[in-house]
Amino acid sequence: MRRTGVFVAVLAVTLLVATAGSAARPAVTISLSRPSVVYGGSVSLSGKVSNNKAGETVDVLAEPSGATS
């Protein structure tokens, strides 16, 4: 009986660690105030992070026209 209790405890810890390690990164949606930006112009970005946490940091990278990521 004691072996069963130890086995169940080890299994529970293993599942908790596996679940924590495989947590997916939150998805980000983003919208632009207009479809294109002329050099020197401006555009506003708005969006949402799927985990709904306040203060979440989102990095927005800019690349020259025609560049591939």
VEXGUVEX-765182 format. One record per atom (N, C-alpha, C, O, CB): residue number from 1; residue in three letters; atom name; x, y, z. Coordinates in nm, 3 decimals. Glycine has a CB too. Layout:
// residues N
<site i="NUM" aa="ALA" at="CA" east="X" north="Y" up="Z"/>
...
END
This chain:
// residues 69
<site i="1" aa="MET" at="N" east="0.082" north="-0.120" up="0.000"/>
<site i="1" aa="MET" at="CA" east="0.000" north="0.000" up="0.000"/>
<site i="1" aa="MET" at="C" east="0.087" north="0.126" up="0.000"/>
<site i="1" aa="MET" at="O" east="0.055" north="0.224" up="-0.067"/>
<site i="1" aa="MET" at="CB" east="-0.094" north="0.000" up="0.121"/>
<site i="2" aa="ARG" at="N" east="0.196" north="0.122" up="0.076"/>
<site i="2" aa="ARG" at="CA" east="0.284" north="0.238" up="0.081"/>
<site i="2" aa="ARG" at="C" east="0.348" north="0.263" up="-0.056"/>
<site i="2" aa="ARG" at="O" east="0.367" north="0.378" up="-0.096"/>
<site i="2" aa="ARG" at="CB" east="0.392" north="0.218" up="0.188"/>
<site i="3" aa="ARG" at="N" east="0.381" north="0.155" up="-0.126"/>
<site i="3" aa="ARG" at="CA" east="0.440" north="0.169" up="-0.259"/>
<site i="3" aa="ARG" at="C" east="0.344" north="0.239" up="-0.355"/>
<site i="3" aa="ARG" at="O" east="0.386" north="0.321" up="-0.436"/>
<site i="3" aa="ARG" at="CB" east="0.479" north="0.032" up="-0.316"/>
<site i="4" aa="THR" at="N" east="0.217" north="0.207" up="-0.344"/>
<site i="4" aa="THR" at="CA" east="0.117" north="0.271" up="-0.428"/>
<site i="4" aa="THR" at="C" east="0.109" north="0.420" up="-0.400"/>
<site i="4" aa="THR" at="O" east="0.098" north="0.500" up="-0.493"/>
<site i="4" aa="THR" at="CB" east="-0.021" north="0.205" up="-0.407"/>
<site i="5" aa="GLY" at="N" east="0.114" north="0.459" up="-0.273"/>
<site i="5" aa="GLY" at="CA" east="0.111" north="0.601" up="-0.237"/>
<site i="5" aa="GLY" at="C" east="0.231" north="0.676" up="-0.291"/>
<site i="5" aa="GLY" at="O" east="0.217" north="0.787" up="-0.341"/>
<site i="5" aa="GLY" at="CB" east="0.105" north="0.616" up="-0.086"/>
<site i="6" aa="VAL" at="N" east="0.349" north="0.614" up="-0.282"/>
<site i="6" aa="VAL" at="CA" east="0.471" north="0.677" up="-0.335"/>
<site i="6" aa="VAL" at="C" east="0.461" north="0.688" up="-0.486"/>
<site i="6" aa="VAL" at="O" east="0.497" north="0.791" up="-0.543"/>
<site i="6" aa="VAL" at="CB" east="0.597" north="0.596" up="-0.294"/>
<site i="7" aa="PHE" at="N" east="0.413" north="0.584" up="-0.552"/>
<site i="7" aa="PHE" at="CA" east="0.398" north="0.586" up="-0.697"/>
<site i="7" aa="PHE" at="C" east="0.303" north="0.697" up="-0.741"/>
<site i="7" aa="PHE" at="O" east="0.332" north="0.771" up="-0.835"/>
<site i="7" aa="PHE" at="CB" east="0.348" north="0.450" up="-0.748"/>
<site i="8" aa="VAL" at="N" east="0.191" north="0.709" up="-0.673"/>
<site i="8" aa="VAL" at="CA" east="0.093" north="0.814" up="-0.707"/>
<site i="8" aa="VAL" at="C" east="0.153" north="0.952" up="-0.686"/>
<site i="8" aa="VAL" at="O" east="0.131" north="1.042" up="-0.767"/>
<site i="8" aa="VAL" at="CB" east="-0.036" north="0.798" up="-0.621"/>
<site i="9" aa="ALA" at="N" east="0.230" north="0.972" up="-0.579"/>
<site i="9" aa="ALA" at="CA" east="0.293" north="1.101" up="-0.552"/>
<site i="9" aa="ALA" at="C" east="0.394" north="1.135" up="-0.661"/>
<site i="9" aa="ALA" at="O" east="0.398" north="1.248" up="-0.709"/>
<site i="9" aa="ALA" at="CB" east="0.361" north="1.101" up="-0.414"/>
<site i="10" aa="VAL" at="N" east="0.477" north="1.037" up="-0.699"/>
<site i="10" aa="VAL" at="CA" east="0.577" north="1.060" up="-0.805"/>
<site i="10" aa="VAL" at="C" east="0.507" north="1.090" up="-0.937"/>
<site i="10" aa="VAL" at="O" east="0.550" north="1.178" up="-1.011"/>
<site i="10" aa="VAL" at="CB" east="0.671" north="0.937" up="-0.820"/>
<site i="11" aa="LEU" at="N" east="0.402" north="1.018" up="-0.968"/>
<site i="11" aa="LEU" at="CA" east="0.327" north="1.041" up="-1.091"/>
<site i="11" aa="LEU" at="C" east="0.267" north="1.182" up="-1.093"/>
<site i="11" aa="LEU" at="O" east="0.271" north="1.250" up="-1.195"/>
<site i="11" aa="LEU" at="CB" east="0.217" north="0.936" up="-1.107"/>
<site i="12" aa="ALA" at="N" east="0.211" north="1.225" up="-0.982"/>
<site i="12" aa="ALA" at="CA" east="0.151" north="1.359" up="-0.973"/>
<site i="12" aa="ALA" at="C" east="0.255" north="1.468" up="-0.994"/>
<site i="12" aa="ALA" at="O" east="0.230" north="1.564" up="-1.068"/>
<site i="12" aa="ALA" at="CB" east="0.082" north="1.378" up="-0.838"/>
<site i="13" aa="VAL" at="N" east="0.371" north="1.454" up="-0.931"/>
<site i="13" aa="VAL" at="CA" east="0.478" north="1.553" up="-0.948"/>
<site i="13" aa="VAL" at="C" east="0.526" north="1.554" up="-1.092"/>
<site i="13" aa="VAL" at="O" east="0.549" north="1.661" up="-1.149"/>
<site i="13" aa="VAL" at="CB" east="0.597" north="1.524" up="-0.852"/>
<site i="14" aa="THR" at="N" east="0.542" north="1.437" up="-1.153"/>
<site i="14" aa="THR" at="CA" east="0.586" north="1.429" up="-1.292"/>
<site i="14" aa="THR" at="C" east="0.487" north="1.499" up="-1.384"/>
<site i="14" aa="THR" at="O" east="0.527" north="1.572" up="-1.474"/>
<site i="14" aa="THR" at="CB" east="0.603" north="1.283" up="-1.334"/>
<site i="15" aa="LEU" at="N" east="0.358" north="1.477" up="-1.364"/>
<site i="15" aa="LEU" at="CA" east="0.258" north="1.542" up="-1.447"/>
<site i="15" aa="LEU" at="C" east="0.257" north="1.693" up="-1.428"/>
<site i="15" aa="LEU" at="O" east="0.240" north="1.767" up="-1.525"/>
<site i="15" aa="LEU" at="CB" east="0.120" north="1.486" up="-1.416"/>
<site i="16" aa="LEU" at="N" east="0.275" north="1.740" up="-1.306"/>
<site i="16" aa="LEU" at="CA" east="0.279" north="1.884" up="-1.281"/>
<site i="16" aa="LEU" at="C" east="0.398" north="1.949" up="-1.349"/>
<site i="16" aa="LEU" at="O" east="0.384" north="2.055" up="-1.410"/>
<site i="16" aa="LEU" at="CB" east="0.284" north="1.913" up="-1.130"/>
<site i="17" aa="VAL" at="N" east="0.514" north="1.885" up="-1.341"/>
<site i="17" aa="VAL" at="CA" east="0.634" north="1.940" up="-1.405"/>
<site i="17" aa="VAL" at="C" east="0.618" north="1.938" up="-1.556"/>
<site i="17" aa="VAL" at="O" east="0.655" north="2.035" up="-1.623"/>
<site i="17" aa="VAL" at="CB" east="0.760" north="1.859" up="-1.364"/>
<site i="18" aa="ALA" at="N" east="0.564" north="1.831" up="-1.612"/>
<site i="18" aa="ALA" at="CA" east="0.545" north="1.823" up="-1.756"/>
<site i="18" aa="ALA" at="C" east="0.446" north="1.928" up="-1.805"/>
<site i="18" aa="ALA" at="O" east="0.467" north="1.988" up="-1.910"/>
<site i="18" aa="ALA" at="CB" east="0.495" north="1.683" up="-1.796"/>
<site i="19" aa="THR" at="N" east="0.341" north="1.952" up="-1.730"/>
<site i="19" aa="THR" at="CA" east="0.242" north="2.053" up="-1.768"/>
<site i="19" aa="THR" at="C" east="0.301" north="2.192" up="-1.762"/>
<site i="19" aa="THR" at="O" east="0.278" north="2.273" up="-1.852"/>
<site i="19" aa="THR" at="CB" east="0.120" north="2.044" up="-1.676"/>
<site i="20" aa="ALA" at="N" east="0.377" north="2.222" up="-1.658"/>
<site i="20" aa="ALA" at="CA" east="0.439" north="2.355" up="-1.645"/>
<site i="20" aa="ALA" at="C" east="0.541" north="2.378" up="-1.755"/>
<site i="20" aa="ALA" at="O" east="0.551" north="2.490" up="-1.806"/>
<site i="20" aa="ALA" at="CB" east="0.506" north="2.369" up="-1.507"/>
<site i="21" aa="GLY" at="N" east="0.616" north="2.277" up="-1.792"/>
<site i="21" aa="GLY" at="CA" east="0.719" north="2.291" up="-1.894"/>
<site i="21" aa="GLY" at="C" east="0.663" north="2.306" up="-2.034"/>
<site i="21" aa="GLY" at="O" east="0.728" north="2.362" up="-2.121"/>
<site i="21" aa="GLY" at="CB" east="0.810" north="2.174" up="-1.890"/>
<site i="22" aa="SER" at="N" east="0.542" north="2.256" up="-2.057"/>
<site i="22" aa="SER" at="CA" east="0.486" north="2.261" up="-2.191"/>
<site i="22" aa="SER" at="C" east="0.384" north="2.373" up="-2.208"/>
<site i="22" aa="SER" at="O" east="0.311" north="2.374" up="-2.307"/>
<site i="22" aa="SER" at="CB" east="0.422" north="2.129" up="-2.223"/>
<site i="23" aa="ALA" at="N" east="0.379" north="2.466" up="-2.115"/>
<site i="23" aa="ALA" at="CA" east="0.284" north="2.577" up="-2.126"/>
<site i="23" aa="ALA" at="C" east="0.314" north="2.658" up="-2.252"/>
<site i="23" aa="ALA" at="O" east="0.428" north="2.699" up="-2.275"/>
<site i="23" aa="ALA" at="CB" east="0.291" north="2.667" up="-1.999"/>
<site i="24" aa="ALA" at="N" east="0.212" north="2.681" up="-2.331"/>
<site i="24" aa="ALA" at="CA" east="0.229" north="2.753" up="-2.457"/>
<site i="24" aa="ALA" at="C" east="0.242" north="2.903" up="-2.431"/>
<site i="24" aa="ALA" at="O" east="0.186" north="2.957" up="-2.336"/>
<site i="24" aa="ALA" at="CB" east="0.112" north="2.726" up="-2.551"/>
<site i="25" aa="ARG" at="N" east="0.318" north="2.967" up="-2.517"/>
<site i="25" aa="ARG" at="CA" east="0.329" north="3.113" up="-2.509"/>
<site i="25" aa="ARG" at="C" east="0.196" north="3.172" up="-2.552"/>
<site i="25" aa="ARG" at="O" east="0.130" north="3.118" up="-2.640"/>
<site i="25" aa="ARG" at="CB" east="0.447" north="3.167" up="-2.597"/>
<site i="26" aa="PRO" at="N" east="0.157" north="3.283" up="-2.492"/>
<site i="26" aa="PRO" at="CA" east="0.029" north="3.344" up="-2.529"/>
<site i="26" aa="PRO" at="C" east="0.031" north="3.395" up="-2.673"/>
<site i="26" aa="PRO" at="O" east="0.135" north="3.437" up="-2.723"/>
<site i="26" aa="PRO" at="CB" east="-0.006" north="3.458" up="-2.433"/>
<site i="27" aa="ALA" at="N" east="-0.083" north="3.391" up="-2.737"/>
<site i="27" aa="ALA" at="CA" east="-0.096" north="3.444" up="-2.873"/>
<site i="27" aa="ALA" at="C" east="-0.115" north="3.595" up="-2.866"/>
<site i="27" aa="ALA" at="O" east="-0.170" north="3.648" up="-2.770"/>
<site i="27" aa="ALA" at="CB" east="-0.214" north="3.376" up="-2.947"/>
<site i="28" aa="VAL" at="N" east="-0.068" north="3.663" up="-2.969"/>
<site i="28" aa="VAL" at="CA" east="-0.081" north="3.809" up="-2.977"/>
<site i="28" aa="VAL" at="C" east="-0.154" north="3.844" up="-3.106"/>
<site i="28" aa="VAL" at="O" east="-0.119" north="3.795" up="-3.214"/>
<site i="28" aa="VAL" at="CB" east="0.060" north="3.878" up="-2.972"/>
<site i="29" aa="THR" at="N" east="-0.256" north="3.929" up="-3.095"/>
<site i="29" aa="THR" at="CA" east="-0.321" north="3.983" up="-3.214"/>
<site i="29" aa="THR" at="C" east="-0.281" north="4.129" up="-3.224"/>
<site i="29" aa="THR" at="O" east="-0.263" north="4.197" up="-3.123"/>
<site i="29" aa="THR" at="CB" east="-0.477" north="3.966" up="-3.208"/>
<site i="30" aa="ILE" at="N" east="-0.268" north="4.178" up="-3.346"/>
<site i="30" aa="ILE" at="CA" east="-0.226" north="4.318" up="-3.365"/>
<site i="30" aa="ILE" at="C" east="-0.303" north="4.376" up="-3.483"/>
<site i="30" aa="ILE" at="O" east="-0.328" north="4.308" up="-3.583"/>
<site i="30" aa="ILE" at="CB" east="-0.071" north="4.328" up="-3.388"/>
<site i="31" aa="SER" at="N" east="-0.339" north="4.502" up="-3.471"/>
<site i="31" aa="SER" at="CA" east="-0.410" north="4.574" up="-3.577"/>
<site i="31" aa="SER" at="C" east="-0.339" north="4.706" up="-3.601"/>
<site i="31" aa="SER" at="O" east="-0.280" north="4.764" up="-3.510"/>
<site i="31" aa="SER" at="CB" east="-0.559" north="4.597" up="-3.540"/>
<site i="32" aa="LEU" at="N" east="-0.345" north="4.752" up="-3.724"/>
<site i="32" aa="LEU" at="CA" east="-0.285" north="4.880" up="-3.763"/>
<site i="32" aa="LEU" at="C" east="-0.395" north="4.982" up="-3.791"/>
<site i="32" aa="LEU" at="O" east="-0.504" north="4.946" up="-3.834"/>
<site i="32" aa="LEU" at="CB" east="-0.194" north="4.864" up="-3.887"/>
<site i="33" aa="SER" at="N" east="-0.365" north="5.108" up="-3.765"/>
<site i="33" aa="SER" at="CA" east="-0.464" north="5.213" up="-3.791"/>
<site i="33" aa="SER" at="C" east="-0.483" north="5.238" up="-3.940"/>
<site i="33" aa="SER" at="O" east="-0.585" north="5.295" up="-3.980"/>
<site i="33" aa="SER" at="CB" east="-0.423" north="5.342" up="-3.721"/>
<site i="34" aa="ARG" at="N" east="-0.387" north="5.198" up="-4.021"/>
<site i="34" aa="ARG" at="CA" east="-0.401" north="5.207" up="-4.167"/>
<site i="34" aa="ARG" at="C" east="-0.315" north="5.098" up="-4.232"/>
<site i="34" aa="ARG" at="O" east="-0.220" north="5.050" up="-4.170"/>
<site i="34" aa="ARG" at="CB" east="-0.359" north="5.348" up="-4.220"/>
<site i="35" aa="PRO" at="N" east="-0.348" north="5.058" up="-4.355"/>
<site i="35" aa="PRO" at="CA" east="-0.281" north="4.942" up="-4.415"/>
<site i="35" aa="PRO" at="C" east="-0.137" north="4.964" up="-4.459"/>
<site i="35" aa="PRO" at="O" east="-0.061" north="4.868" up="-4.470"/>
<site i="35" aa="PRO" at="CB" east="-0.359" north="4.899" up="-4.532"/>
<site i="36" aa="SER" at="N" east="-0.096" north="5.088" up="-4.484"/>
<site i="36" aa="SER" at="CA" east="0.042" north="5.112" up="-4.524"/>
<site i="36" aa="SER" at="C" east="0.092" north="5.243" up="-4.464"/>
<site i="36" aa="SER" at="O" east="0.013" north="5.330" up="-4.427"/>
<site i="36" aa="SER" at="CB" east="0.055" north="5.116" up="-4.679"/>
<site i="37" aa="VAL" at="N" east="0.223" north="5.253" up="-4.455"/>
<site i="37" aa="VAL" at="CA" east="0.285" north="5.372" up="-4.395"/>
<site i="37" aa="VAL" at="C" east="0.387" north="5.427" up="-4.494"/>
<site i="37" aa="VAL" at="O" east="0.473" north="5.353" up="-4.542"/>
<site i="37" aa="VAL" at="CB" east="0.353" north="5.338" up="-4.258"/>
<site i="38" aa="VAL" at="N" east="0.377" north="5.554" up="-4.524"/>
<site i="38" aa="VAL" at="CA" east="0.473" north="5.622" up="-4.610"/>
<site i="38" aa="VAL" at="C" east="0.593" north="5.660" up="-4.524"/>
<site i="38" aa="VAL" at="O" east="0.577" north="5.693" up="-4.407"/>
<site i="38" aa="VAL" at="CB" east="0.410" north="5.748" up="-4.679"/>
<site i="39" aa="TYR" at="N" east="0.714" north="5.657" up="-4.582"/>
<site i="39" aa="TYR" at="CA" east="0.835" north="5.692" up="-4.508"/>
<site i="39" aa="TYR" at="C" east="0.815" north="5.826" up="-4.437"/>
<site i="39" aa="TYR" at="O" east="0.774" north="5.925" up="-4.497"/>
<site i="39" aa="TYR" at="CB" east="0.957" north="5.699" up="-4.603"/>
<site i="40" aa="GLY" at="N" east="0.845" north="5.826" up="-4.308"/>
<site i="40" aa="GLY" at="CA" east="0.830" north="5.946" up="-4.227"/>
<site i="40" aa="GLY" at="C" east="0.691" north="5.959" up="-4.165"/>
<site i="40" aa="GLY" at="O" east="0.669" north="6.044" up="-4.079"/>
<site i="40" aa="GLY" at="CB" east="0.859" north="6.068" up="-4.310"/>
<site i="41" aa="GLY" at="N" east="0.598" north="5.876" up="-4.209"/>
<site i="41" aa="GLY" at="CA" east="0.462" north="5.881" up="-4.156"/>
<site i="41" aa="GLY" at="C" east="0.451" north="5.801" up="-4.026"/>
<site i="41" aa="GLY" at="O" east="0.550" north="5.746" up="-3.977"/>
<site i="41" aa="GLY" at="CB" east="0.363" north="5.827" up="-4.259"/>
<site i="42" aa="SER" at="N" east="0.332" north="5.797" up="-3.974"/>
<site i="42" aa="SER" at="CA" east="0.312" north="5.723" up="-3.850"/>
<site i="42" aa="SER" at="C" east="0.190" north="5.631" up="-3.863"/>
<site i="42" aa="SER" at="O" east="0.104" north="5.650" up="-3.949"/>
<site i="42" aa="SER" at="CB" east="0.294" north="5.819" up="-3.731"/>
<site i="43" aa="VAL" at="N" east="0.187" north="5.534" up="-3.776"/>
<site i="43" aa="VAL" at="CA" east="0.076" north="5.440" up="-3.770"/>
<site i="43" aa="VAL" at="C" east="0.057" north="5.399" up="-3.625"/>
<site i="43" aa="VAL" at="O" east="0.154" north="5.389" up="-3.550"/>
<site i="43" aa="VAL" at="CB" east="0.102" north="5.315" up="-3.862"/>
<site i="44" aa="SER" at="N" east="-0.066" north="5.376" up="-3.584"/>
<site i="44" aa="SER" at="CA" east="-0.093" north="5.331" up="-3.448"/>
<site i="44" aa="SER" at="C" east="-0.115" north="5.180" up="-3.449"/>
<site i="44" aa="SER" at="O" east="-0.181" north="5.126" up="-3.537"/>
<site i="44" aa="SER" at="CB" east="-0.217" north="5.404" up="-3.388"/>
<site i="45" aa="LEU" at="N" east="-0.059" north="5.113" up="-3.350"/>
<site i="45" aa="LEU" at="CA" east="-0.077" north="4.969" up="-3.334"/>
<site i="45" aa="LEU" at="C" east="-0.164" north="4.944" up="-3.212"/>
<site i="45" aa="LEU" at="O" east="-0.150" north="5.011" up="-3.110"/>
<site i="45" aa="LEU" at="CB" east="0.060" north="4.897" up="-3.320"/>
<site i="46" aa="SER" at="N" east="-0.253" north="4.848" up="-3.222"/>
<site i="46" aa="SER" at="CA" east="-0.331" north="4.806" up="-3.106"/>
<site i="46" aa="SER" at="C" east="-0.347" north="4.656" up="-3.114"/>
<site i="46" aa="SER" at="O" east="-0.338" north="4.597" up="-3.222"/>
<site i="46" aa="SER" at="CB" east="-0.471" north="4.878" up="-3.101"/>
<site i="47" aa="GLY" at="N" east="-0.370" north="4.594" up="-3.000"/>
<site i="47" aa="GLY" at="CA" east="-0.385" north="4.449" up="-3.002"/>
<site i="47" aa="GLY" at="C" east="-0.417" north="4.393" up="-2.867"/>
<site i="47" aa="GLY" at="O" east="-0.452" north="4.465" up="-2.774"/>
<site i="47" aa="GLY" at="CB" east="-0.260" north="4.385" up="-3.053"/>
<site i="48" aa="LYS" at="N" east="-0.406" north="4.261" up="-2.857"/>
<site i="48" aa="LYS" at="CA" east="-0.442" north="4.190" up="-2.735"/>
<site i="48" aa="LYS" at="C" east="-0.353" north="4.068" up="-2.719"/>
<site i="48" aa="LYS" at="O" east="-0.315" north="4.003" up="-2.817"/>
<site i="48" aa="LYS" at="CB" east="-0.591" north="4.150" up="-2.737"/>
<site i="49" aa="VAL" at="N" east="-0.320" north="4.037" up="-2.594"/>
<site i="49" aa="VAL" at="CA" east="-0.245" north="3.916" up="-2.561"/>
<site i="49" aa="VAL" at="C" east="-0.345" north="3.817" up="-2.504"/>
<site i="49" aa="VAL" at="O" east="-0.426" north="3.853" up="-2.418"/>
<site i="49" aa="VAL" at="CB" east="-0.127" north="3.946" up="-2.460"/>
<site i="50" aa="SER" at="N" east="-0.342" north="3.692" up="-2.551"/>
<site i="50" aa="SER" at="CA" east="-0.445" north="3.595" up="-2.516"/>
<site i="50" aa="SER" at="C" east="-0.455" north="3.560" up="-2.368"/>
<site i="50" aa="SER" at="O" east="-0.559" north="3.514" up="-2.323"/>
<site i="50" aa="SER" at="CB" east="-0.422" north="3.470" up="-2.592"/>
<site i="51" aa="ASN" at="N" east="-0.347" north="3.581" up="-2.290"/>
<site i="51" aa="ASN" at="CA" east="-0.355" north="3.546" up="-2.148"/>
<site i="51" aa="ASN" at="C" east="-0.421" north="3.655" up="-2.064"/>
<site i="51" aa="ASN" at="O" east="-0.441" north="3.637" up="-1.944"/>
<site i="51" aa="ASN" at="CB" east="-0.216" north="3.518" up="-2.094"/>
<site i="52" aa="ASN" at="N" east="-0.455" north="3.769" up="-2.125"/>
<site i="52" aa="ASN" at="CA" east="-0.526" north="3.880" up="-2.060"/>
<site i="52" aa="ASN" at="C" east="-0.454" north="3.936" up="-1.937"/>
<site i="52" aa="ASN" at="O" east="-0.519" north="3.993" up="-1.850"/>
<site i="52" aa="ASN" at="CB" east="-0.662" north="3.835" up="-2.019"/>
<site i="53" aa="LYS" at="N" east="-0.323" north="3.921" up="-1.928"/>
<site i="53" aa="LYS" at="CA" east="-0.247" north="3.977" up="-1.816"/>
<site i="53" aa="LYS" at="C" east="-0.211" north="4.122" up="-1.847"/>
<site i="53" aa="LYS" at="O" east="-0.167" north="4.154" up="-1.957"/>
<site i="53" aa="LYS" at="CB" east="-0.119" north="3.894" up="-1.787"/>
<site i="54" aa="ALA" at="N" east="-0.231" north="4.209" up="-1.750"/>
<site i="54" aa="ALA" at="CA" east="-0.193" north="4.349" up="-1.766"/>
<site i="54" aa="ALA" at="C" east="-0.041" north="4.360" up="-1.759"/>
<site i="54" aa="ALA" at="O" east="0.024" north="4.284" up="-1.687"/>
<site i="54" aa="ALA" at="CB" east="-0.259" north="4.439" up="-1.658"/>
<site i="55" aa="GLY" at="N" east="0.016" north="4.453" up="-1.832"/>
<site i="55" aa="GLY" at="CA" east="0.159" north="4.479" up="-1.826"/>
<site i="55" aa="GLY" at="C" east="0.244" north="4.382" up="-1.905"/>
<site i="55" aa="GLY" at="O" east="0.366" north="4.381" up="-1.890"/>
<site i="55" aa="GLY" at="CB" east="0.203" north="4.478" up="-1.685"/>
<site i="56" aa="GLU" at="N" east="0.184" north="4.299" up="-1.989"/>
<site i="56" aa="GLU" at="CA" east="0.257" north="4.202" up="-2.070"/>
<site i="56" aa="GLU" at="C" east="0.341" north="4.279" up="-2.173"/>
<site i="56" aa="GLU" at="O" east="0.290" north="4.371" up="-2.237"/>
<site i="56" aa="GLU" at="CB" east="0.160" north="4.102" up="-2.141"/>
<site i="57" aa="THR" at="N" east="0.467" north="4.241" up="-2.189"/>
<site i="57" aa="THR" at="CA" east="0.555" north="4.308" up="-2.285"/>
<site i="57" aa="THR" at="C" east="0.544" north="4.241" up="-2.421"/>
<site i="57" aa="THR" at="O" east="0.552" north="4.118" up="-2.432"/>
<site i="57" aa="THR" at="CB" east="0.702" north="4.306" up="-2.235"/>
<site i="58" aa="VAL" at="N" east="0.526" north="4.322" up="-2.525"/>
<site i="58" aa="VAL" at="CA" east="0.522" north="4.273" up="-2.663"/>
<site i="58" aa="VAL" at="C" east="0.623" north="4.355" up="-2.741"/>
<site i="58" aa="VAL" at="O" east="0.616" north="4.478" up="-2.743"/>
<site i="58" aa="VAL" at="CB" east="0.378" north="4.285" up="-2.725"/>
<site i="59" aa="ASP" at="N" east="0.718" north="4.287" up="-2.807"/>
<site i="59" aa="ASP" at="CA" east="0.818" north="4.356" up="-2.888"/>
<site i="59" aa="ASP" at="C" east="0.768" north="4.364" up="-3.032"/>
<site i="59" aa="ASP" at="O" east="0.724" north="4.264" up="-3.089"/>
<site i="59" aa="ASP" at="CB" east="0.955" north="4.283" up="-2.881"/>
<site i="60" aa="VAL" at="N" east="0.776" north="4.482" up="-3.090"/>
<site i="60" aa="VAL" at="CA" east="0.739" north="4.503" up="-3.230"/>
<site i="60" aa="VAL" at="C" east="0.867" north="4.537" up="-3.304"/>
<site i="60" aa="VAL" at="O" east="0.934" north="4.635" up="-3.271"/>
<site i="60" aa="VAL" at="CB" east="0.630" north="4.616" up="-3.247"/>
<site i="61" aa="LEU" at="N" east="0.901" north="4.457" up="-3.404"/>
<site i="61" aa="LEU" at="CA" east="1.024" north="4.477" up="-3.480"/>
<site i="61" aa="LEU" at="C" east="0.993" north="4.541" up="-3.615"/>
<site i="61" aa="LEU" at="O" east="0.892" north="4.508" up="-3.678"/>
<site i="61" aa="LEU" at="CB" east="1.098" north="4.343" up="-3.499"/>
<site i="62" aa="ALA" at="N" east="1.079" north="4.631" up="-3.658"/>
<site i="62" aa="ALA" at="CA" east="1.062" north="4.695" up="-3.788"/>
<site i="62" aa="ALA" at="C" east="1.171" north="4.645" up="-3.882"/>
<site i="62" aa="ALA" at="O" east="1.286" north="4.628" up="-3.842"/>
<site i="62" aa="ALA" at="CB" east="1.068" north="4.850" up="-3.776"/>
<site i="63" aa="GLU" at="N" east="1.134" north="4.620" up="-4.007"/>
<site i="63" aa="GLU" at="CA" east="1.229" north="4.577" up="-4.108"/>
<site i="63" aa="GLU" at="C" east="1.208" north="4.661" up="-4.233"/>
<site i="63" aa="GLU" at="O" east="1.097" north="4.706" up="-4.260"/>
<site i="63" aa="GLU" at="CB" east="1.213" north="4.425" up="-4.140"/>
<site i="64" aa="PRO" at="N" east="1.314" north="4.681" up="-4.310"/>
<site i="64" aa="PRO" at="CA" east="1.300" north="4.757" up="-4.434"/>
<site i="64" aa="PRO" at="C" east="1.205" north="4.685" up="-4.530"/>
<site i="64" aa="PRO" at="O" east="1.191" north="4.563" up="-4.526"/>
<site i="64" aa="PRO" at="CB" east="1.438" north="4.777" up="-4.501"/>
<site i="65" aa="SER" at="N" east="1.140" north="4.762" up="-4.615"/>
<site i="65" aa="SER" at="CA" east="1.049" north="4.705" up="-4.713"/>
<site i="65" aa="SER" at="C" east="1.121" north="4.601" up="-4.798"/>
<site i="65" aa="SER" at="O" east="1.231" north="4.625" up="-4.848"/>
<site i="65" aa="SER" at="CB" east="0.990" north="4.815" up="-4.802"/>
<site i="66" aa="GLY" at="N" east="1.059" north="4.485" up="-4.815"/>
<site i="66" aa="GLY" at="CA" east="1.118" north="4.379" up="-4.896"/>
<site i="66" aa="GLY" at="C" east="1.206" north="4.284" up="-4.818"/>
<site i="66" aa="GLY" at="O" east="1.246" north="4.181" up="-4.872"/>
<site i="66" aa="GLY" at="CB" east="1.196" north="4.438" up="-5.006"/>
<site i="67" aa="ALA" at="N" east="1.237" north="4.315" up="-4.693"/>
<site i="67" aa="ALA" at="CA" east="1.322" north="4.227" up="-4.612"/>
<site i="67" aa="ALA" at="C" east="1.242" north="4.105" up="-4.567"/>
<site i="67" aa="ALA" at="O" east="1.121" north="4.113" up="-4.548"/>
<site i="67" aa="ALA" at="CB" east="1.380" north="4.302" up="-4.489"/>
<site i="68" aa="THR" at="N" east="1.311" north="3.993" up="-4.551"/>
<site i="68" aa="THR" at="CA" east="1.246" north="3.873" up="-4.500"/>
<site i="68" aa="THR" at="C" east="1.293" north="3.848" up="-4.358"/>
<site i="68" aa="THR" at="O" east="1.405" north="3.883" up="-4.321"/>
<site i="68" aa="THR" at="CB" east="1.275" north="3.750" up="-4.589"/>
<site i="69" aa="SER" at="N" east="1.207" north="3.788" up="-4.280"/>
<site i="69" aa="SER" at="CA" east="1.243" north="3.763" up="-4.139"/>
<site i="69" aa="SER" at="C" east="1.294" north="3.623" up="-4.119"/>
<site i="69" aa="SER" at="O" east="1.329" north="3.586" up="-4.007"/>
<site i="69" aa="SER" at="CB" east="1.124" north="3.788" up="-4.048"/>
END
